Amino acid sequence: MKRMNLKFRKKKVLLLSFSLLLLTVVFFSVWVDSRVSGESKGKIYTDVENVPFNKVGLLLGTSKKLSNGKTNLYYKYRIEAAVKLFRSGKINYVLVSGDNSKKTYDEPTDMHDDLLAAGVPDSCIILDYAGFRTWDSVVRCHDIFGQDSITVISQPFHIERAVFIADHKGICAVGYAARNVTKRFGFKTNVREKLARVKLFVDIMIGKEPKFGGERIEIR
């Protein structure tokens, strides 16, 4: 009987410990999400006329196509936003930052070609092939391309995280919001974003550096 009670108590303690750990993780995730969103208040613009001028617009990469072969609306809307921002004279250059870790996967070149097709001059498009993560894209924009003030181009939820990173790195950043997608279409993306925000705080705590550095190529 005593053994049974001891086992029951151990299970109870383990269950209680797990519950407390889960609550802590949930609380921390909610706090992080709120903190990241709060930092960008007043810095994200939806009307191109109100966007302050910055020499460089940082276009954050994503895949052009989904795994089923259909058009990735996040990609499509980001290209449209970058073109609109450039045509409005709110930026002089588009710094395209994305993943090119495989020969068969090249976000920067896809975005470059579509910007070019939309009328953005080749001389005004700069490619960063080492933007494997949003952290890398923002930090490299400063450390490699020499920018202290930028306009981030992406969907609002993504801009919030990018602006938070920029603030942490001493970069003055605002965002121009690309059209968002429906909640149903972007459910997985939104879940990944919550996890990415938690990882962001881990990166800050450990002093994470971009995967690749390189020679400084200042955009003048």
N, C-alpha and C positions, 0 to 999 in steps of 0.2 A: 504493500500500500504506500509506504514511504517513497519507494522507487518511482511509483506512478506519479505521486505528487511532485517529486523532484523533476521528472521529465516534463510534466505539465508546466511547472514554473519556468523551466529553461525555454520551452516553446513560447511561453507568454513573454518572457524577457526578449527573446529573439524577434517576436512579432512586434513588440513595442519599439524595439530599436530600429527595426526596418521601417515602421510607420513614421517614426521621428525623422529618420534619414530622408524618406520620401517627401515629407512635409517641408523639410529644409530645402531640398532640391527644388520643389515646386515654388516655394516662397522666393528663393534666390532667382529663379528663372523669371518670375513675374516682376521682381524688383529690377532686374537687368533690362527686361523689355521696356519697362516704364522709364528707366533712366536713359536708355538710348533714344527713345522717342522724344523725351523731354528736351534733350540737348539740341535737337534740330528745329524746335519751335521757332517760327518766324524766319527760317532759313531756306525753306522749300517753296518754290514758286511754280504756279500752274499757268500763269499768264505771262507770256514771253515779254510783253511790254514792261513788266515790272521787274524783270530780272536785272540785277546790277551787272555792269560789264566786267568781264574777266578775260584776260588775253587767251587763256586756255580752258577748254571744256573737256573734262575727263569723262569719256564714254566708257562705261563699264561693260565688259563683255559677257556674252552668254551664247549658247549654241543657236545656230540659225534654224535648224530643224529639230523636231522632237524625235524620239526613238521610233515612232510610228511613221515617220516621213513627212508629217504635216508641219506647216510653218509654226515656228515658235513665236507667239504673239509678243512675248516680252522683248524678243530681239527686234521684231518688226516695229514696235512702238518706240523703242529706243533710237533706232535709226531715224525715224520720222522726227523725233524730238531734237536730235542733234542737227539735222538739216534745217529745221525751223529756227533753231537758236543761231546757227551760223548765218542764215539768210537775213536774220533780223539785226545782224551786226553786234550781237551781244558777246560773241567770242571771235577771235581771229584764227584760232587753231583748234582742231579736234584731236586730242590725244586718245587714241584707241588702245585700250588695255585689256588683254584677254589671254586665254590659255592656248598655248601652242606646244603642249607637251608631247604630242604624237604627230607623226607625219600625216596621218589621215584626219587630224583635227586641228583646225586653225581659225580660231575666232577673230583675231585681228585682221587677217587677210580678207575674210568674208565681209567684215564691217567696212574695211577700206574700200573694197570693190563696190559695195552698195552705196556708200557715201559718194564715191566718184560718179557712179551712175546717176545719182540724184543731183549732181552739179557742184559738189564741193571740190575745189581744185586739189590736185594731188599734192601741191606744195603746202597745203594747209592741213594735211592729214599726217600725223606722226604716229608711228606704230610702236607699241610696247608689247613684245611677245612673251614677257615674263609676268604678266598679270594673272597668275594662277589663282589667286584669291583676292577678295576685295582689300584685305590688309596690304597685300603686295602692291596692288594697283595704286592705292593712295600714298603709301610710303615711298614708292619708287617715283611717283609724280613729283615729290619734293626732292628726294635724295639724288635721283638720276637726272630728272628733267628740269630741276631747278625752280620749281614753282612754289611760291608761298601763298598764292591766292588762286583758287580754282572754282569752276562751276561743275558740279557732278551731274551727269546725265544718266538717269535710270528711273525705275519705278520708285514711288515714295518710300516704301518700306526699306528698300535697298539704299536709297540716299541717306536715310536716317543713320544707318550703320556707318556708311562712308564718311558722313559729316562728323560723327562721333570720333572715328579714327583720326580724321584730319585735326579736330580740336586737340586731341591727345598729343598729336605730333607738332602742334604749333602752326598749323596751316589754316588760313582763313578760307573757309569753304561755304558755298551756298549750293543749292540744288535746283535743277530744272526738271520737273516731274514729267516723265513719259506717261502716256496713257496706261492705266492699270488694266489688268485682265479680271474676268469674273472670279468670284471666290471659288466657284466650282472648278474652274479651269486651273486655278493656281493654288489649290489646297496643299499639295505636296511641297510646293515652293515656300508657302507660308510656314509650314511646319519646319522645314529646313532652316528658314530664317530665324526662328526662335532658338534653335540649337546653335546657329552661327553666332548669335548675340552672346550666348553663354561662353562659347569658345573665344569670343573677342576679349572678354574679361580675363580669361586664362592667358591669352597672348600678352595682354598688358602686364599681368602679374609676373610672367616669366621673361619679359623683355624680348618678345619674338621679333626676329628680323626677316625680311623678305627672303624667299628661297634663293634668288639670284640678285647680285649687286651689279657691278659693271662700271664702265667709265661714265663720267658725267657728260650728258648731252643736253646742255641747257637750251631751252626754246626761247630764242630772243625775238 
